């Protein structure tokens, strides 16, 4: 006996076995029991959600010989329909029989009453593929068929059907199946065929099935061919040709650190392992979706399928990224994925997307510009700031004078205010050494040499001043590396704290005179280097 695919072996035989379509099965069961079935039905929804299965079960129900629950599955009619040998249930594929002549043949056969059952049932799959002429030929028959005829139309693209067809049918919309419902069905099947699978492996299959039970069972069928023993998540990853959570977290870190070279190297590495570009982009988009969820929900474990350790890493990564950057990544990767479907070089498109994501200045798209505007808005939102016009080169050379009653802004989670020190010049020399090493570790950290000055060091922390919110965010993203390099040169481990520009309210709350404020700052930084930026 030839092998039959799992999705065919385990096709639902009655409405109770259908997964996730209770809103439809309840109505159909009641119609059959009360003998109030319609003459024409339209089943629409995405692939693999049970449209054809429901049509066959409905055909059983109207022809069942039982006086109790219908369909019973035990009478001759139910068994014949299940075995596809029942003459009065006619299946037609509209994708390959979509002409006027095919519908005319159908109309001729309708003239003859059922040979064995109570009703002749015509199941027309992918009905949206019929030509305009075929639809017109079907209209009259569909509206007023003989009493012994039932039509069940099925389609994945209901928007392509003429309104004249829609108005003649009872329409039922089949929804996508949830991951939990699919997992429950797959567990049931695995138990009956004596196969052990890890919970995380089933969850990964359900996630990649995208709401289609048939797709889930097809993937499961592939996984069962791996061999004996428990089927693990890693084995499912190999079957799917996708990347694991660890890889996604690492790659996204490289993007956040603006480390373009290493990000592309990671892509090259995984592609040499035979991973599919389209599948990879789909999984990466889903990873950014998980990052988005980490920022808007506290119960992340209930909606993300990851190990507890990786969930903690996901939360930490989500804290480093802003909402605009996550949104920009999702939009950019979605656009690239759509373009890659028609490209002969999808890997190149993926590499271009990585360059845009890791170097915002390269992204001239609307989403890229919006991300940069958001960063600027955040800087403006911090309030009335003083902007130094001193050049980066001069700033690194010019010693900072001791403050004259000016209090440095308070750092979050600190009880004291950091004050400017006499030996800031020595601090800056230390910072220059750290920058030199940082560039060797990550070339993208070259930007740390501009607009960032070390201000003070105490027993627990060292304080950096960044000229903008975007550079402050960049410092925080590279916090671990900077702290390691500081320990290397200062011979002690301290925590990094970072603040941005001076606000007038932080300089002298009881002084609203711009001239006095400017004069006081000129005495510290030099007259030629200070300008006031109004709110």
C-alpha positions in Angstrom: 0.0 0.0 0.0 1.4 3.4 -1.0 2.2 6.0 1.7 -0.4 8.7 2.3 0.6 12.1 3.6 -0.3 12.9 7.2 -2.6 15.8 6.3 -4.6 13.3 4.1 -4.5 10.5 6.7 -5.8 12.9 9.4 -8.3 14.9 7.4 -11.3 15.6 9.7 -14.1 13.0 9.3 -16.7 15.0 11.2 -17.3 18.5 12.4 -16.0 17.6 15.9 -12.5 16.9 14.5 -12.3 20.3 12.7 -9.8 22.6 14.3 -10.6 26.2 15.2 -13.8 26.7 13.1 -16.4 26.3 15.8 -18.2 29.5 14.6 -18.9 27.6 11.3 -19.4 24.0 12.4 -22.0 24.9 15.0 -24.2 26.5 12.3 -23.8 23.6 9.8 -24.6 21.0 12.5 -27.8 22.8 13.4 -28.8 23.2 9.7 -28.3 19.4 9.1 -30.1 18.3 12.2 -33.1 20.6 11.4 -33.0 19.7 7.7 -32.6 23.4 6.8 -29.5 23.3 4.7 -29.1 25.9 1.9 -28.8 25.2 -1.8 -25.5 27.1 -2.2 -22.6 27.7 0.2 -19.4 29.8 -0.2 -16.5 28.7 2.0 -13.7 31.3 1.9 -10.4 31.7 3.8 -6.7 31.2 3.6 -5.2 27.9 2.5 -5.2 24.9 4.8 -8.0 26.1 7.1 -10.5 23.3 6.4 -12.7 24.5 3.6 -12.6 21.4 1.4 -12.8 19.1 4.5 -15.9 21.0 5.7 -17.5 20.7 2.3 -17.0 16.9 2.3 -18.4 16.6 5.9 -21.4 18.7 4.8 -21.9 16.4 1.9 -21.9 13.5 4.3 -24.3 15.2 6.6 -27.0 15.8 3.9 -26.7 12.2 2.6 -26.3 10.4 5.9 -28.7 7.5 6.5 -28.6 7.8 10.3 -31.6 9.0 12.3 -29.3 10.4 15.1 -26.2 12.5 14.8 -25.3 13.4 11.3 -22.9 12.6 9.7 -22.6 9.3 11.6 -19.5 8.1 9.7 -20.8 4.5 9.9 -23.5 4.2 7.2 -22.8 3.2 3.6 -23.2 6.7 2.3 -20.8 8.2 4.9 -18.2 5.5 4.2 -18.4 5.9 0.4 -18.0 9.7 0.6 -15.0 9.2 2.9 -13.5 6.8 0.4 -14.3 9.2 -2.5 -16.4 6.5 -4.3 -19.8 8.1 -3.9 -21.2 9.0 -7.3 -23.4 11.8 -6.0 -20.6 13.9 -4.6 -18.8 15.6 -7.5 -15.6 17.5 -6.9 -14.4 20.0 -9.5 -11.2 22.0 -9.6 -12.0 25.4 -11.1 -8.3 26.1 -11.6 -8.1 23.5 -14.5 -11.8 23.5 -15.5 -12.5 27.1 -15.7 -14.1 27.5 -19.1 -17.7 28.0 -20.3 -17.8 24.5 -21.7 -16.9 23.0 -18.3 -19.8 24.8 -16.7 -22.2 23.8 -19.5 -21.2 20.1 -18.9 -22.0 20.6 -15.2 -25.4 22.1 -16.0 -26.2 19.1 -18.2 -25.3 16.6 -15.4 -27.5 18.6 -13.0 -30.6 17.4 -14.9 -30.1 13.9 -13.6 -31.2 13.1 -10.0 -28.9 11.4 -7.5 -28.1 7.8 -8.1 -27.8 6.7 -4.5 -28.0 9.6 -2.0 -30.7 12.1 -1.2 -28.7 15.0 -2.7 -26.1 15.5 -5.5 -23.4 17.8 -4.0 -21.1 19.8 -6.3 -17.9 20.9 -4.6 -16.1 23.6 -6.8 -12.7 24.3 -5.4 -10.8 27.5 -6.2 -13.9 28.9 -7.7 -12.4 32.4 -8.2 -10.4 30.9 -11.2 -13.5 30.6 -13.3 -13.7 32.8 -16.3 -16.2 35.6 -16.7 -18.2 33.5 -19.2 -18.2 30.5 -16.9 -19.5 32.7 -14.0 -22.3 34.0 -16.2 -23.2 30.4 -17.3 -23.3 29.3 -13.6 -25.5 32.2 -12.4 -29.0 30.9 -13.2 -28.3 27.4 -12.1 -26.7 28.6 -8.9 -29.8 30.7 -8.0 -32.5 28.2 -8.8 -31.0 24.7 -8.9 -33.2 21.5 -8.7 -34.3 20.6 -5.1 -31.9 17.6 -5.1 -28.8 19.8 -5.8 -26.3 21.4 -3.4 -23.5 23.7 -4.4 -20.4 24.2 -2.2 -18.0 26.8 -3.6 -14.5 27.2 -2.0 -12.0 30.0 -2.6 -8.9 31.6 -1.1 -9.5 34.9 -2.9 -13.1 35.8 -2.3 -12.6 39.4 -3.6 -12.2 38.0 -7.1 -15.8 36.7 -7.2 -18.6 38.7 -8.9 -21.1 40.2 -6.5 -23.8 38.3 -8.4 -22.2 35.0 -7.2 -21.7 36.2 -3.6 -25.4 37.2 -3.3 -26.6 33.7 -4.2 -24.6 31.9 -1.6 -24.5 31.5 2.2 -21.0 32.8 3.0 -18.7 31.3 5.7 -15.3 32.8 6.4 -12.7 30.3 7.7 -10.2 32.0 10.0 -6.5 31.2 10.5 -5.9 28.6 13.1 -4.1 29.7 16.3 -0.7 28.3 17.2 -2.1 26.7 20.3 -4.9 25.0 18.4 -2.5 23.6 15.9 -0.1 22.4 18.6 -3.0 20.6 20.3 -3.9 18.8 17.0 -0.3 17.9 16.3 0.1 16.5 19.8 -3.0 14.4 19.3 -1.6 13.0 16.0 1.9 12.4 17.4 0.4 10.5 20.4 -1.5 8.2 18.0 1.4 7.5 15.7 3.8 7.0 18.7 6.2 9.9 17.9 7.8 12.1 20.6 8.3 15.7 19.9 9.6 18.5 22.1 7.0 21.2 23.0 9.3 23.9 21.5 9.6 21.9 18.2 5.8 21.8 17.9 5.6 25.5 18.6 8.2 26.3 15.9 6.2 24.2 13.4 3.0 26.0 14.4 4.6 29.4 14.0 5.9 28.7 10.5 2.5 27.2 9.4 1.1 30.8 9.4 -2.4 29.6 10.5 -2.6 26.7 8.0 -3.2 23.2 9.5 -2.2 21.6 6.2 1.1 23.4 6.2 1.7 22.4 9.8 1.0 18.8 9.1 3.2 18.9 5.9 6.1 20.2 8.0 5.4 17.6 10.7 5.5 14.9 8.0 9.0 16.1 6.9 10.2 16.1 10.5 9.0 12.5 11.1 11.4 11.3 8.4 14.4 12.4 10.6 14.4 9.1 12.4 13.6 7.5 15.7 13.7 9.1 19.2 12.4 12.5 20.3 12.4 15.2 17.6 14.0 18.4 18.9 13.6 22.0 18.0 17.1 22.0 16.5 16.1 19.3 14.1 13.0 21.2 13.1 15.1 24.3 12.4 17.3 22.2 10.1 14.2 21.0 8.2 12.8 24.5 7.9 16.1 26.0 6.8 15.8 28.8 9.3 18.0 30.4 12.0 17.8 29.8 15.7 17.0 32.4 18.4 20.6 32.8 19.4 21.6 33.8 15.9 18.7 36.3 15.6 19.7 38.0 18.9 23.4 38.2 17.9 22.6 39.6 14.4 20.2 42.2 15.8 22.9 43.3 18.3 25.3 43.9 15.4 22.7 46.0 13.7 22.1 48.0 16.9 25.8 48.6 17.3 26.0 49.8 13.7 28.5 47.0 13.1 27.7 46.6 9.4 30.8 44.4 8.5 30.1 41.8 11.2 26.4 41.8 10.4 27.0 40.9 6.8 29.6 38.3 7.8 26.9 36.6 9.9 24.5 36.6 7.0 27.2 35.1 4.7 27.9 32.4 7.4 24.3 31.3 7.7 23.7 31.4 3.9 26.6 29.0 3.4 24.8 26.6 5.6 22.0 26.4 3.0 19.4 28.6 4.7 16.7 30.1 2.6 16.8 33.9 2.2 13.1 34.3 2.1 12.6 32.1 5.2 15.4 33.9 7.0 13.8 37.4 6.4 10.5 36.1 7.5 12.0 34.9 10.8 14.0 38.1 11.3 10.8 40.2 10.9 9.2 37.9 13.5 12.2 38.5 15.8 11.7 42.3 15.5 8.0 41.7 16.2 9.0 39.9 19.4 11.2 42.9 20.3 8.1 45.2 19.8 6.1 42.9 22.1 8.8 43.1 24.7 8.3 46.9 24.9 4.5 46.9 25.2 3.7 43.8 27.4 4.9 42.5 30.7 3.7 39.0 30.1 6.2 38.3 27.2 6.5 34.5 28.0 2.9 33.9 27.0 3.2 35.3 23.5 6.9 34.4 22.6 8.2 30.9 22.1 11.7 31.0 23.5 13.8 29.5 26.3 13.7 31.5 29.5 17.3 32.6 29.0 16.6 33.9 25.5 13.5 35.7 26.6 15.6 37.6 29.1 18.1 38.4 26.4 15.1 39.5 24.2 13.9 41.9 26.9 17.4 43.3 27.4 17.8 43.8 23.6 14.3 45.5 23.5 15.4 48.0 26.1 18.3 49.1 24.0 16.2 49.7 20.9 13.8 52.6 20.4 10.3 52.0 19.0 11.1 54.0 15.7 14.2 51.8 15.1 12.1 48.6 15.6 9.4 49.9 13.3 11.9 50.9 10.7 13.5 47.5 10.7 10.1 45.7 10.3 9.1 48.0 7.4 12.5 47.7 5.7 12.7 43.9 6.0 9.1 43.5 4.9 9.8 45.6 1.8 13.0 43.7 1.0 11.2 40.3 1.5 8.5 41.4 -1.0 11.1 42.5 -3.6 13.2 39.4 -3.1 10.4 37.1 -4.3 10.9 38.4 -7.8 14.7 38.8 -7.7 17.4 36.4 -9.0 19.7 37.8 -6.3 17.7 38.0 -3.0 20.9 37.8 -0.9 22.1 41.1 -2.3 18.8 42.7 -1.4 19.2 41.4 2.1 22.7 42.8 2.4 21.4 46.2 1.1 18.8 46.1 3.9 21.4 45.4 6.5 23.5 48.4 5.3 20.4 50.6 5.6 19.5 49.3 9.1 23.0 49.5 10.5 23.8 52.9 8.9 20.8 55.2 9.2 22.5 57.9 7.1 22.4 55.5 4.2 18.6 54.9 4.5 16.9 57.6 2.4 13.5 55.9 2.5 10.6 57.6 4.3 10.9 55.2 7.2 14.6 55.9 7.6 14.0 59.6 7.6 11.3 59.3 10.1 13.6 57.4 12.5 16.2 60.1 12.3 13.5 62.8 12.7 12.3 61.0 15.8 15.8 61.1 17.3 16.0 64.8 16.6 12.6 65.4 18.2 13.7 63.6 21.3 16.7 65.9 21.5 14.5 68.9 21.1 12.1 67.6 23.7 14.8 67.7 26.4 14.2 71.4 26.5 16.3 74.7 26.3 19.8 73.6 25.6 23.2 75.3 25.1 24.9 74.3 21.9 28.7 74.4 21.8 30.2 75.5 18.5 33.7 74.3 19.4 35.2 72.0 16.8 35.7 68.3 17.8 39.4 68.7 17.4 39.6 71.7 19.7 37.3 70.2 22.2 39.6 67.3 22.7 42.6 69.6 23.2 41.0 72.5 25.2 41.2 71.9 29.0 38.0 72.5 30.8 38.1 75.1 33.6 36.7 74.5 37.0 33.0 75.3 37.2 31.9 78.6 38.9 28.8 77.6 40.8 27.4 75.6 37.9 25.9 72.3 38.9 26.2 69.5 36.5 22.8 67.8 35.6 21.8 65.0 38.0 22.2 61.5 36.6 19.3 59.1 36.8 19.4 56.7 39.8 22.1 58.8 41.5 21.6 60.7 44.7 24.3 63.3 44.1 25.3 65.7 41.4 28.5 65.2 39.5 30.8 68.2 39.5 33.4 69.2 37.0 36.9 68.4 38.2 40.3 70.2 38.1 41.9 67.2 36.3 39.5 66.9 33.4 42.4 67.2 31.0 43.8 63.9 32.4 40.4 62.4 32.1 40.3 63.3 28.4 43.7 61.6 27.8 42.3 58.5 29.4 39.2 58.7 27.1 41.4 59.1 24.0 43.1 55.8 24.9 39.8 54.1 25.3 38.6 55.4 21.9 41.7 54.2 20.2 41.1 50.6 21.5 37.4 50.8 20.8 38.1 51.5 17.1 40.2 48.4 16.9 37.3 46.3 18.4 34.6 47.9 16.3 35.4 50.3 13.5 31.9 51.8 13.7 32.9 53.2 17.1 34.9 55.9 15.4 32.0 58.3 16.0 32.8 58.2 19.8 35.7 60.5 19.1 33.3 63.4 18.2 31.0 65.2 20.6 31.6 63.1 23.6 33.7 64.2 26.6 34.6 62.5 29.9 33.5 64.7 32.8 34.2 63.0 36.1 35.2 59.8 37.8 34.1 58.7 41.3 34.3 55.5 43.3 31.5 53.7 41.4 31.0 55.5 38.0 32.6 57.5 35.3 30.5 60.2 33.7 30.4 61.0 29.9 28.8 64.1 28.4 27.3 63.6 24.9 26.4 66.6 22.7 23.1 64.9 21.6 20.5 62.3 22.6 21.4 60.2 19.6 25.1 59.9 20.8 24.0 59.3 24.3 21.9 56.4 23.0 24.9 55.1 21.0 27.0 55.2 24.1 24.5 53.2 26.1 24.2 50.6 23.3 28.0 50.0 23.5 28.1 50.3 27.3 29.6 46.8 28.0 32.6 47.3 25.7 33.3 50.8 27.0 33.3 49.7 30.6 35.7 46.8 29.7 38.1 49.2 28.0 37.9 51.6 30.9 38.8 48.9 33.3 41.8 48.0 31.1 43.3 51.5 31.2 42.1 52.7 34.6 42.7 49.4 36.4 39.3 49.3 38.0 35.8 48.5 37.0 33.3 51.4 37.0 29.8 51.8 35.6 29.2 54.2 32.7 26.8 57.1 33.2 25.9 59.4 30.4 24.1 62.8 30.1 23.5 65.3 27.4 23.5 69.1 27.0 23.1 71.7 29.7 19.6 73.1 30.2 19.2 76.7 31.5 17.0 75.4 34.4 19.9 73.1 35.4 22.5 75.9 35.2 20.8 78.5 37.4 17.2 78.1 38.2 16.8 81.6 39.8 18.4 83.4 36.8 16.3 84.0 33.7 18.7 86.4 32.1 20.3 84.8 29.0 23.2 87.3 29.0 24.2 86.4 32.5 24.0 82.7 31.7 26.0 83.1 28.5 28.7 85.2 30.3 29.1 82.6 33.0 29.6 79.8 30.5 31.9 81.9 28.3 34.2 82.1 31.3 34.4 78.3 31.3 34.4 77.3 27.6 35.5 80.5 25.9 33.4 83.2 24.2 33.8 81.9 20.7 32.5 78.5 21.5 29.1 79.2 23.1 25.7 79.9 21.5 22.2 79.6 23.0 19.6 77.4 21.4 16.1 78.5 22.3 13.1 76.2 22.9 
